[in-house]
């Protein structure tokens, strides 16, 4: 079995964590979202990079 090349995965993992943390802070500060906030928390935590991008594109509601 081949070993995992961590030098290639670290940037993706860091991006995933960074987007999730920024998304969660943004979600906490916003008053209105498209859909329930608890669902966006779930999507941000378990949706990986795609979930974070989905929140910033579709979840935030412009007031």
PQR file of N, CA, C, O and H, with PARSE charges and radii, in Angstrom:
ATOM      1  N   UNK A   1       0.822  -1.180   0.000 -0.4000 1.5000
ATOM      2  CA  UNK A   1       0.000   0.000   0.000 -0.0000 2.0000
ATOM      3  C   UNK A   1       0.866   1.244   0.000  0.5500 1.7000
ATOM      4  O   UNK A   1       1.888   1.319   0.682 -0.5500 1.4000
ATOM      5  N   UNK A   2       0.433   2.208  -0.777 -0.4000 1.5000
ATOM      6  CA  UNK A   2       1.189   3.460  -0.843 -0.0000 2.0000
ATOM      7  C   UNK A   2       0.874   4.339   0.351  0.5500 1.7000
ATOM      8  O   UNK A   2      -0.237   4.327   0.883 -0.5500 1.4000
ATOM      9  H   UNK A   2      -0.397   2.147  -1.332  0.4000 1.0000
ATOM     10  N   UNK A   3       1.866   5.093   0.756 -0.4000 1.5000
ATOM     11  CA  UNK A   3       1.644   6.032   1.845 -0.0000 2.0000
ATOM     12  C   UNK A   3       0.974   7.297   1.315  0.5500 1.7000
ATOM     13  O   UNK A   3       1.098   7.638   0.139 -0.5500 1.4000
ATOM     14  H   UNK A   3       2.768   5.102   0.324  0.4000 1.0000
ATOM     15  N   UNK A   4       0.271   7.977   2.196 -0.4000 1.5000
ATOM     16  CA  UNK A   4      -0.399   9.214   1.814 -0.0000 2.0000
ATOM     17  C   UNK A   4       0.628  10.333   1.732  0.5500 1.7000
ATOM     18  O   UNK A   4       1.455  10.500   2.628 -0.5500 1.4000
ATOM     19  H   UNK A   4       0.170   7.700   3.151  0.4000 1.0000
ATOM     20  N   UNK A   5       0.566  11.090   0.659 -0.4000 1.5000
ATOM     21  CA  UNK A   5       1.459  12.228   0.487 -0.0000 2.0000
ATOM     22  C   UNK A   5       0.833  13.437   1.188  0.5500 1.7000
ATOM     23  O   UNK A   5       0.065  14.180   0.578 -0.5500 1.4000
ATOM     24  H   UNK A   5      -0.106  10.954  -0.069  0.4000 1.0000
ATOM     25  N   UNK A   6       1.160  13.632   2.459 -0.4000 1.5000
ATOM     26  CA  UNK A   6       0.553  14.674   3.272 -0.0000 2.0000
ATOM     27  C   UNK A   6       0.898  16.074   2.791  0.5500 1.7000
ATOM     28  O   UNK A   6       0.143  17.015   3.034 -0.5500 1.4000
ATOM     29  H   UNK A   6       1.784  13.028   2.955  0.4000 1.0000
ATOM     30  N   UNK A   7       2.018  16.222   2.118 -0.4000 1.5000
ATOM     31  CA  UNK A   7       2.388  17.560   1.653 -0.0000 2.0000
ATOM     32  C   UNK A   7       1.398  18.079   0.613  0.5500 1.7000
ATOM     33  O   UNK A   7       1.282  19.289   0.418 -0.5500 1.4000
ATOM     34  H   UNK A   7       2.632  15.457   1.921  0.4000 1.0000
ATOM     35  N   UNK A   8       0.689  17.181  -0.051 -0.4000 1.5000
ATOM     36  CA  UNK A   8      -0.340  17.599  -1.005 -0.0000 2.0000
ATOM     37  C   UNK A   8      -1.699  17.795  -0.340  0.5500 1.7000
ATOM     38  O   UNK A   8      -2.511  18.583  -0.825 -0.5500 1.4000
ATOM     39  H   UNK A   8       0.782  16.198   0.107  0.4000 1.0000
ATOM     40  N   UNK A   9      -1.958  17.096   0.753 -0.4000 1.5000
ATOM     41  CA  UNK A   9      -3.252  17.176   1.411 -0.0000 2.0000
ATOM     42  C   UNK A   9      -3.365  18.309   2.426  0.5500 1.7000
ATOM     43  O   UNK A   9      -4.467  18.805   2.659 -0.5500 1.4000
ATOM     44  H   UNK A   9      -1.299  16.456   1.146  0.4000 1.0000
ATOM     45  N   UNK A  10      -2.265  18.730   3.033 -0.4000 1.5000
ATOM     46  CA  UNK A  10      -2.315  19.772   4.057 -0.0000 2.0000
ATOM     47  C   UNK A  10      -2.961  21.061   3.561  0.5500 1.7000
ATOM     48  O   UNK A  10      -3.790  21.621   4.278 -0.5500 1.4000
ATOM     49  H   UNK A  10      -1.370  18.327   2.844  0.4000 1.0000
ATOM     50  N   UNK A  11      -2.624  21.560   2.369 -0.4000 1.5000
ATOM     51  CA  UNK A  11      -3.282  22.797   1.924 -0.0000 2.0000
ATOM     52  C   UNK A  11      -4.802  22.637   1.774  0.5500 1.7000
ATOM     53  O   UNK A  11      -5.546  23.561   2.105 -0.5500 1.4000
ATOM     54  H   UNK A  11      -1.950  21.105   1.787  0.4000 1.0000
ATOM     55  N   UNK A  12      -5.268  21.502   1.289 -0.4000 1.5000
ATOM     56  CA  UNK A  12      -6.715  21.273   1.160 -0.0000 2.0000
ATOM     57  C   UNK A  12      -7.390  21.170   2.515  0.5500 1.7000
ATOM     58  O   UNK A  12      -8.479  21.711   2.705 -0.5500 1.4000
ATOM     59  H   UNK A  12      -4.664  20.752   1.020  0.4000 1.0000
ATOM     60  N   UNK A  13      -6.763  20.488   3.455 -0.4000 1.5000
ATOM     61  CA  UNK A  13      -7.317  20.383   4.803 -0.0000 2.0000
ATOM     62  C   UNK A  13      -7.360  21.747   5.483  0.5500 1.7000
ATOM     63  O   UNK A  13      -8.337  22.084   6.152 -0.5500 1.4000
ATOM     64  H   UNK A  13      -5.878  20.048   3.301  0.4000 1.0000
ATOM     65  N   UNK A  14      -6.296  22.528   5.311 -0.4000 1.5000
ATOM     66  CA  UNK A  14      -6.261  23.868   5.907 -0.0000 2.0000
ATOM     67  C   UNK A  14      -7.343  24.755   5.294  0.5500 1.7000
ATOM     68  O   UNK A  14      -7.996  25.513   6.011 -0.5500 1.4000
ATOM     69  H   UNK A  14      -5.502  22.254   4.768  0.4000 1.0000
ATOM     70  N   UNK A  15      -7.540  24.670   3.987 -0.4000 1.5000
ATOM     71  CA  UNK A  15      -8.581  25.447   3.320 -0.0000 2.0000
ATOM     72  C   UNK A  15      -9.964  25.039   3.818  0.5500 1.7000
ATOM     73  O   UNK A  15     -10.816  25.897   4.050 -0.5500 1.4000
ATOM     74  H   UNK A  15      -7.010  24.054   3.404  0.4000 1.0000
ATOM     75  N   UNK A  16     -10.188  23.762   3.981 -0.4000 1.5000
ATOM     76  CA  UNK A  16     -11.465  23.252   4.466 -0.0000 2.0000
ATOM     77  C   UNK A  16     -11.773  23.787   5.866  0.5500 1.7000
ATOM     78  O   UNK A  16     -12.878  24.267   6.122 -0.5500 1.4000
ATOM     79  H   UNK A  16      -9.496  23.066   3.793  0.4000 1.0000
ATOM     80  N   UNK A  17     -10.807  23.705   6.758 -0.4000 1.5000
ATOM     81  CA  UNK A  17     -11.007  24.185   8.133 -0.0000 2.0000
ATOM     82  C   UNK A  17     -11.197  25.698   8.150  0.5500 1.7000
ATOM     83  O   UNK A  17     -12.067  26.204   8.859 -0.5500 1.4000
ATOM     84  H   UNK A  17      -9.909  23.316   6.550  0.4000 1.0000
ATOM     85  N   UNK A  18     -10.403  26.413   7.386 -0.4000 1.5000
ATOM     86  CA  UNK A  18     -10.496  27.865   7.337 -0.0000 2.0000
ATOM     87  C   UNK A  18     -11.866  28.313   6.832  0.5500 1.7000
ATOM     88  O   UNK A  18     -12.482  29.196   7.428 -0.5500 1.4000
ATOM     89  H   UNK A  18      -9.697  26.002   6.810  0.4000 1.0000
ATOM     90  N   UNK A  19     -12.347  27.720   5.748 -0.4000 1.5000
ATOM     91  CA  UNK A  19     -13.660  28.087   5.219 -0.0000 2.0000
ATOM     92  C   UNK A  19     -14.777  27.753   6.194  0.5500 1.7000
ATOM     93  O   UNK A  19     -15.729  28.523   6.322 -0.5500 1.4000
ATOM     94  H   UNK A  19     -11.846  27.003   5.263  0.4000 1.0000
ATOM     95  N   UNK A  20     -14.683  26.631   6.877 -0.4000 1.5000
ATOM     96  CA  UNK A  20     -15.710  26.246   7.847 -0.0000 2.0000
ATOM     97  C   UNK A  20     -15.731  27.215   9.023  0.5500 1.7000
ATOM     98  O   UNK A  20     -16.807  27.619   9.464 -0.5500 1.4000
ATOM     99  H   UNK A  20     -13.910  26.005   6.773  0.4000 1.0000
ATOM    100  N   UNK A  21     -14.574  27.594   9.535 -0.4000 1.5000
ATOM    101  CA  UNK A  21     -14.505  28.517  10.677 -0.0000 2.0000
ATOM    102  C   UNK A  21     -15.034  29.893  10.274  0.5500 1.7000
ATOM    103  O   UNK A  21     -15.815  30.491  11.013 -0.5500 1.4000
ATOM    104  H   UNK A  21     -13.699  27.266   9.177  0.4000 1.0000
ATOM    105  N   UNK A  22     -14.624  30.394   9.126 -0.4000 1.5000
ATOM    106  CA  UNK A  22     -15.110  31.692   8.664 -0.0000 2.0000
ATOM    107  C   UNK A  22     -16.625  31.637   8.438  0.5500 1.7000
ATOM    108  O   UNK A  22     -17.343  32.577   8.779 -0.5500 1.4000
ATOM    109  H   UNK A  22     -13.989  29.907   8.525  0.4000 1.0000
ATOM    110  N   UNK A  23     -17.097  30.544   7.867 -0.4000 1.5000
ATOM    111  CA  UNK A  23     -18.529  30.384   7.648 -0.0000 2.0000
ATOM    112  C   UNK A  23     -19.305  30.355   8.945  0.5500 1.7000
ATOM    113  O   UNK A  23     -20.371  30.965   9.038 -0.5500 1.4000
ATOM    114  H   UNK A  23     -16.514  29.781   7.589  0.4000 1.0000
ATOM    115  N   UNK A  24     -18.795  29.659   9.950 -0.4000 1.5000
ATOM    116  CA  UNK A  24     -19.488  29.592  11.240 -0.0000 2.0000
ATOM    117  C   UNK A  24     -19.516  30.959  11.932  0.5500 1.7000
ATOM    118  O   UNK A  24     -20.530  31.325  12.525 -0.5500 1.4000
ATOM    119  H   UNK A  24     -17.930  29.163   9.875  0.4000 1.0000
ATOM    120  N   UNK A  25     -18.424  31.712  11.863 -0.4000 1.5000
ATOM    121  CA  UNK A  25     -18.418  33.060  12.437 -0.0000 2.0000
ATOM    122  C   UNK A  25     -19.395  33.967  11.687  0.5500 1.7000
ATOM    123  O   UNK A  25     -20.118  34.750  12.302 -0.5500 1.4000
ATOM    124  H   UNK A  25     -17.600  31.415  11.381  0.4000 1.0000
ATOM    125  N   UNK A  26     -19.412  33.859  10.371 -0.4000 1.5000
ATOM    126  CA  UNK A  26     -20.334  34.651   9.572 -0.0000 2.0000
ATOM    127  C   UNK A  26     -21.780  34.291   9.888  0.5500 1.7000
ATOM    128  O   UNK A  26     -22.636  35.170   9.989 -0.5500 1.4000
ATOM    129  H   UNK A  26     -18.825  33.222   9.871  0.4000 1.0000
ATOM    130  N   UNK A  27     -22.048  33.012  10.040 -0.4000 1.5000
ATOM    131  CA  UNK A  27     -23.395  32.544  10.355 -0.0000 2.0000
ATOM    132  C   UNK A  27     -23.848  33.051  11.721  0.5500 1.7000
ATOM    133  O   UNK A  27     -25.011  33.412  11.902 -0.5500 1.4000
ATOM    134  H   UNK A  27     -21.353  32.298   9.957  0.4000 1.0000
ATOM    135  N   UNK A  28     -22.939  33.073  12.662 -0.4000 1.5000
ATOM    136  CA  UNK A  28     -23.280  33.549  14.006 -0.0000 2.0000
ATOM    137  C   UNK A  28     -23.619  35.038  14.003  0.5500 1.7000
ATOM    138  O   UNK A  28     -24.493  35.476  14.751 -0.5500 1.4000
ATOM    139  H   UNK A  28     -21.995  32.779  12.514  0.4000 1.0000
ATOM    140  N   UNK A  29     -22.945  35.803  13.181 -0.4000 1.5000
ATOM    141  CA  UNK A  29     -23.143  37.254  13.159 -0.0000 2.0000
ATOM    142  C   UNK A  29     -24.341  37.684  12.326  0.5500 1.7000
ATOM    143  O   UNK A  29     -24.873  38.773  12.543 -0.5500 1.4000
ATOM    144  H   UNK A  29     -22.235  35.448  12.573  0.4000 1.0000
ATOM    145  N   UNK A  30     -24.773  36.873  11.394 -0.4000 1.5000
ATOM    146  CA  UNK A  30     -25.874  37.262  10.515 -0.0000 2.0000
ATOM    147  C   UNK A  30     -27.222  37.021  11.181  0.5500 1.7000
ATOM    148  O   UNK A  30     -27.382  36.097  11.978 -0.5500 1.4000
ATOM    149  H   UNK A  30     -24.341  35.988  11.218  0.4000 1.0000
ATOM    150  N   UNK A  31     -28.172  37.858  10.845 -0.4000 1.5000
ATOM    151  CA  UNK A  31     -29.507  37.738  11.425 -0.0000 2.0000
ATOM    152  C   UNK A  31     -30.414  36.860  10.585  0.5500 1.7000
ATOM    153  O   UNK A  31     -31.225  36.111  11.131 -0.5500 1.4000
ATOM    154  H   UNK A  31     -28.042  38.609  10.197  0.4000 1.0000
ATOM    155  N   UNK A  32     -30.294  36.937   9.272 -0.4000 1.5000
ATOM    156  CA  UNK A  32     -31.208  36.203   8.394 -0.0000 2.0000
ATOM    157  C   UNK A  32     -30.422  35.332   7.418  0.5500 1.7000
ATOM    158  O   UNK A  32     -29.424  35.764   6.842 -0.5500 1.4000
ATOM    159  H   UNK A  32     -29.635  37.545   8.828  0.4000 1.0000
ATOM    160  N   UNK A  33     -30.886  34.118   7.248 -0.4000 1.5000
ATOM    161  CA  UNK A  33     -30.295  33.204   6.273 -0.0000 2.0000
ATOM    162  C   UNK A  33     -31.403  32.594   5.434  0.5500 1.7000
ATOM    163  O   UNK A  33     -32.580  32.669   5.789 -0.5500 1.4000
ATOM    164  H   UNK A  33     -31.697  33.768   7.716  0.4000 1.0000
ATOM    165  N   UNK A  34     -31.026  32.005   4.345 -0.4000 1.5000
ATOM    166  CA  UNK A  34     -31.972  31.250   3.535 -0.0000 2.0000
ATOM    167  C   UNK A  34     -32.017  29.835   4.093  0.5500 1.7000
ATOM    168  O   UNK A  34     -31.148  29.016   3.794 -0.5500 1.4000
ATOM    169  H   UNK A  34     -30.070  31.945   4.057  0.4000 1.0000
ATOM    170  N   UNK A  35     -33.002  29.558   4.881 -0.4000 1.5000
ATOM    171  CA  UNK A  35     -33.093  28.268   5.550 -0.0000 2.0000
ATOM    172  C   UNK A  35     -32.728  28.412   7.012  0.5500 1.7000
ATOM    173  O   UNK A  35     -32.224  29.454   7.430 -0.5500 1.4000
ATOM    174  H   UNK A  35     -33.708  30.224   5.125  0.4000 1.0000
ATOM    175  N   UNK A  36     -32.979  27.372   7.792 -0.4000 1.5000
ATOM    176  CA  UNK A  36     -32.677  27.441   9.231 -0.0000 2.0000
ATOM    177  C   UNK A  36     -31.172  27.439   9.505  0.5500 1.7000
ATOM    178  O   UNK A  36     -30.395  26.793   8.802 -0.5500 1.4000
ATOM    179  H   UNK A  36     -33.389  26.525   7.453  0.4000 1.0000
ATOM    180  N   UNK A  37     -30.785  28.178  10.542 -0.4000 1.5000
ATOM    181  CA  UNK A  37     -29.359  28.271  10.882 -0.0000 2.0000
ATOM    182  C   UNK A  37     -28.776  26.922  11.280  0.5500 1.7000
ATOM    183  O   UNK A  37     -27.633  26.626  10.933 -0.5500 1.4000
ATOM    184  H   UNK A  37     -31.416  28.703  11.113  0.4000 1.0000
ATOM    185  N   UNK A  38     -29.541  26.091  12.007 -0.4000 1.5000
ATOM    186  CA  UNK A  38     -29.022  24.793  12.438 -0.0000 2.0000
ATOM    187  C   UNK A  38     -28.648  23.936  11.227  0.5500 1.7000
ATOM    188  O   UNK A  38     -27.700  23.153  11.296 -0.5500 1.4000
ATOM    189  H   UNK A  38     -30.469  26.332  12.289  0.4000 1.0000
ATOM    190  N   UNK A  39     -29.381  24.075  10.121 -0.4000 1.5000
ATOM    191  CA  UNK A  39     -29.065  23.302   8.923 -0.0000 2.0000
ATOM    192  C   UNK A  39     -27.759  23.789   8.304  0.5500 1.7000
ATOM    193  O   UNK A  39     -26.953  22.984   7.839 -0.5500 1.4000
ATOM    194  H   UNK A  39     -30.151  24.711  10.065  0.4000 1.0000
ATOM    195  N   UNK A  40     -27.547  25.107   8.298 -0.4000 1.5000
ATOM    196  CA  UNK A  40     -26.292  25.634   7.756 -0.0000 2.0000
ATOM    197  C   UNK A  40     -25.097  25.254   8.621  0.5500 1.7000
ATOM    198  O   UNK A  40     -24.004  25.039   8.096 -0.5500 1.4000
ATOM    199  H   UNK A  40     -28.201  25.761   8.676  0.4000 1.0000
ATOM    200  N   UNK A  41     -25.281  25.168   9.926 -0.4000 1.5000
ATOM    201  CA  UNK A  41     -24.197  24.693  10.795 -0.0000 2.0000
ATOM    202  C   UNK A  41     -23.822  23.273  10.409  0.5500 1.7000
ATOM    203  O   UNK A  41     -22.641  22.952  10.271 -0.5500 1.4000
ATOM    204  H   UNK A  41     -26.168  25.342  10.352  0.4000 1.0000
ATOM    205  N   UNK A  42     -24.824  22.427  10.236 -0.4000 1.5000
ATOM    206  CA  UNK A  42     -24.591  21.039   9.828 -0.0000 2.0000
ATOM    207  C   UNK A  42     -23.869  20.975   8.478  0.5500 1.7000
ATOM    208  O   UNK A  42     -22.917  20.212   8.316 -0.5500 1.4000
ATOM    209  H   UNK A  42     -25.783  22.689  10.348  0.4000 1.0000
ATOM    210  N   UNK A  43     -24.320  21.772   7.518 -0.4000 1.5000
ATOM    211  CA  UNK A  43     -23.700  21.780   6.185 -0.0000 2.0000
ATOM    212  C   UNK A  43     -22.260  22.286   6.259  0.5500 1.7000
ATOM    213  O   UNK A  43     -21.376  21.730   5.607 -0.5500 1.4000
ATOM    214  H   UNK A  43     -25.093  22.393   7.649  0.4000 1.0000
ATOM    215  N   UNK A  44     -22.016  23.331   7.046 -0.4000 1.5000
ATOM    216  CA  UNK A  44     -20.660  23.877   7.156 -0.0000 2.0000
ATOM    217  C   UNK A  44     -19.696  22.879   7.802  0.5500 1.7000
ATOM    218  O   UNK A  44     -18.541  22.770   7.391 -0.5500 1.4000
ATOM    219  H   UNK A  44     -22.734  23.783   7.576  0.4000 1.0000
ATOM    220  N   UNK A  45     -20.170  22.161   8.801 -0.4000 1.5000
ATOM    221  CA  UNK A  45     -19.280  21.243   9.507 -0.0000 2.0000
ATOM    222  C   UNK A  45     -19.041  19.958   8.710  0.5500 1.7000
ATOM    223  O   UNK A  45     -17.909  19.485   8.612 -0.5500 1.4000
ATOM    224  H   UNK A  45     -21.108  22.250   9.135  0.4000 1.0000
ATOM    225  N   UNK A  46     -20.105  19.401   8.148 -0.4000 1.5000
ATOM    226  CA  UNK A  46     -19.987  18.096   7.493 -0.0000 2.0000
ATOM    227  C   UNK A  46     -19.924  18.170   5.967  0.5500 1.7000
ATOM    228  O   UNK A  46     -19.706  17.151   5.312 -0.5500 1.4000
ATOM    229  H   UNK A  46     -21.025  19.785   8.228  0.4000 1.0000
ATOM    230  N   UNK A  47     -20.110  19.342   5.401 -0.4000 1.5000
ATOM    231  CA  UNK A  47     -20.139  19.473   3.952 -0.0000 2.0000
ATOM    232  C   UNK A  47     -18.790  19.721   3.314  0.5500 1.7000
ATOM    233  O   UNK A  47     -18.690  19.903   2.101 -0.5500 1.4000
ATOM    234  H   UNK A  47     -20.288  20.170   5.933  0.4000 1.0000
ATOM    235  N   UNK A  48     -17.760  19.727   4.127 -0.4000 1.5000
ATOM    236  CA  UNK A  48     -16.402  19.974   3.648 -0.0000 2.0000
ATOM    237  C   UNK A  48     -16.316  21.292   2.888  0.5500 1.7000
ATOM    238  O   UNK A  48     -16.993  22.255   3.246 -0.5500 1.4000
ATOM    239  H   UNK A  48     -17.841  19.579   5.113  0.4000 1.0000
ATOM    240  N   UNK A  49     -15.508  21.345   1.865 -0.4000 1.5000
ATOM    241  CA  UNK A  49     -15.301  22.598   1.129 -0.0000 2.0000
ATOM    242  C   UNK A  49     -16.571  23.000   0.386  0.5500 1.7000
ATOM    243  O   UNK A  49     -16.904  24.184   0.331 -0.5500 1.4000
ATOM    244  H   UNK A  49     -14.958  20.562   1.574  0.4000 1.0000
ATOM    245  N   UNK A  50     -17.275  22.043  -0.179 -0.4000 1.5000
ATOM    246  CA  UNK A  50     -18.492  22.335  -0.949 -0.0000 2.0000
ATOM    247  C   UNK A  50     -19.564  22.953  -0.049  0.5500 1.7000
ATOM    248  O   UNK A  50     -20.266  23.870  -0.477 -0.5500 1.4000
ATOM    249  H   UNK A  50     -17.004  21.081  -0.134  0.4000 1.0000
ATOM    250  N   UNK A  51     -19.704  22.473   1.182 -0.4000 1.5000
ATOM    251  CA  UNK A  51     -20.686  23.035   2.103 -0.0000 2.0000
ATOM    252  C   UNK A  51     -20.394  24.483   2.440  0.5500 1.7000
ATOM    253  O   UNK A  51     -21.310  25.303   2.517 -0.5500 1.4000
ATOM    254  H   UNK A  51     -19.134  21.728   1.530  0.4000 1.0000
ATOM    255  N   UNK A  52     -19.129  24.804   2.640 -0.4000 1.5000
ATOM    256  CA  UNK A  52     -18.748  26.188   2.940 -0.0000 2.0000
ATOM    257  C   UNK A  52     -19.028  27.100   1.752  0.5500 1.7000
ATOM    258  O   UNK A  52     -19.551  28.202   1.916 -0.5500 1.4000
ATOM    259  H   UNK A  52     -18.385  24.138   2.577  0.4000 1.0000
ATOM    260  N   UNK A  53     -18.683  26.644   0.578 -0.4000 1.5000
ATOM    261  CA  UNK A  53     -18.934  27.444  -0.623 -0.0000 2.0000
ATOM    262  C   UNK A  53     -20.436  27.620  -0.828  0.5500 1.7000
ATOM    263  O   UNK A  53     -20.887  28.703  -1.202 -0.5500 1.4000
ATOM    264  H   UNK A  53     -18.258  25.749   0.444  0.4000 1.0000
ATOM    265  N   UNK A  54     -21.213  26.562  -0.586 -0.4000 1.5000
ATOM    266  CA  UNK A  54     -22.672  26.650  -0.736 -0.0000 2.0000
ATOM    267  C   UNK A  54     -23.249  27.689   0.225  0.5500 1.7000
ATOM    268  O   UNK A  54     -24.154  28.438  -0.144 -0.5500 1.4000
ATOM    269  H   UNK A  54     -20.846  25.683  -0.282  0.4000 1.0000
ATOM    270  N   UNK A  55     -22.737  27.739   1.443 -0.4000 1.5000
ATOM    271  CA  UNK A  55     -23.231  28.742   2.400 -0.0000 2.0000
ATOM    272  C   UNK A  55     -22.959  30.152   1.891  0.5500 1.7000
ATOM    273  O   UNK A  55     -23.852  30.998   1.916 -0.5500 1.4000
ATOM    274  H   UNK A  55     -22.001  27.131   1.743  0.4000 1.0000
ATOM    275  N   UNK A  56     -21.744  30.416   1.432 -0.4000 1.5000
ATOM    276  CA  UNK A  56     -21.410  31.766   1.005 -0.0000 2.0000
ATOM    277  C   UNK A  56     -22.146  32.155  -0.274  0.5500 1.7000
ATOM    278  O   UNK A  56     -22.416  33.339  -0.481 -0.5500 1.4000
ATOM    279  H   UNK A  56     -21.018  29.729   1.412  0.4000 1.0000
ATOM    280  N   UNK A  57     -22.473  31.208  -1.126 -0.4000 1.5000
ATOM    281  CA  UNK A  57     -23.172  31.517  -2.373 -0.0000 2.0000
ATOM    282  C   UNK A  57     -24.690  31.560  -2.170  0.5500 1.7000
ATOM    283  O   UNK A  57     -25.351  32.486  -2.640 -0.5500 1.4000
ATOM    284  H   UNK A  57     -22.254  30.246  -0.958  0.4000 1.0000
ATOM    285  N   UNK A  58     -25.245  30.562  -1.472 -0.4000 1.5000
ATOM    286  CA  UNK A  58     -26.700  30.432  -1.393 -0.0000 2.0000
ATOM    287  C   UNK A  58     -27.290  30.763  -0.012  0.5500 1.7000
ATOM    288  O   UNK A  58     -28.437  31.203   0.065 -0.5500 1.4000
ATOM    289  H   UNK A  58     -24.708  29.810  -1.090  0.4000 1.0000
ATOM    290  N   UNK A  59     -26.550  30.566   1.054 -0.4000 1.5000
ATOM    291  CA  UNK A  59     -27.105  30.665   2.385 -0.0000 2.0000
ATOM    292  C   UNK A  59     -27.244  32.058   2.942  0.5500 1.7000
ATOM    293  O   UNK A  59     -28.193  32.348   3.671 -0.5500 1.4000
ATOM    294  H   UNK A  59     -25.618  30.209   0.992  0.4000 1.0000
ATOM    295  N   UNK A  60     -26.312  32.921   2.608 -0.4000 1.5000
ATOM    296  CA  UNK A  60     -26.362  34.271   3.160 -0.0000 2.0000
ATOM    297  C   UNK A  60     -27.458  35.059   2.468  0.5500 1.7000
ATOM    298  O   UNK A  60     -27.607  35.010   1.247 -0.5500 1.4000
ATOM    299  H   UNK A  60     -25.542  32.686   2.016  0.4000 1.0000
ATOM    300  N   UNK A  61     -28.210  35.774   3.258 -0.4000 1.5000
ATOM    301  CA  UNK A  61     -29.327  36.562   2.729 -0.0000 2.0000
ATOM    302  C   UNK A  61     -28.953  38.035   2.791  0.5500 1.7000
ATOM    303  O   UNK A  61     -28.609  38.548   3.856 -0.5500 1.4000
ATOM    304  H   UNK A  61     -28.089  35.814   4.249  0.4000 1.0000
ATOM    305  N   UNK A  62     -29.018  38.709   1.661 -0.4000 1.5000
ATOM    306  CA  UNK A  62     -28.735  40.142   1.630 -0.0000 2.0000
ATOM    307  C   UNK A  62     -29.932  40.893   2.182  0.5500 1.7000
ATOM    308  O   UNK A  62     -31.068  40.700   1.750 -0.5500 1.4000
ATOM    309  H   UNK A  62     -29.297  38.292   0.796  0.4000 1.0000
ATOM    310  N   UNK A  63     -29.649  41.743   3.137 -0.4000 1.5000
ATOM    311  CA  UNK A  63     -30.737  42.494   3.782 -0.0000 2.0000
ATOM    312  C   UNK A  63     -30.860  43.855   3.124  0.5500 1.7000
ATOM    313  O   UNK A  63     -31.714  44.653   3.511 -0.5500 1.4000
ATOM    314  H   UNK A  63     -28.725  41.899   3.487  0.4000 1.0000
TER
END
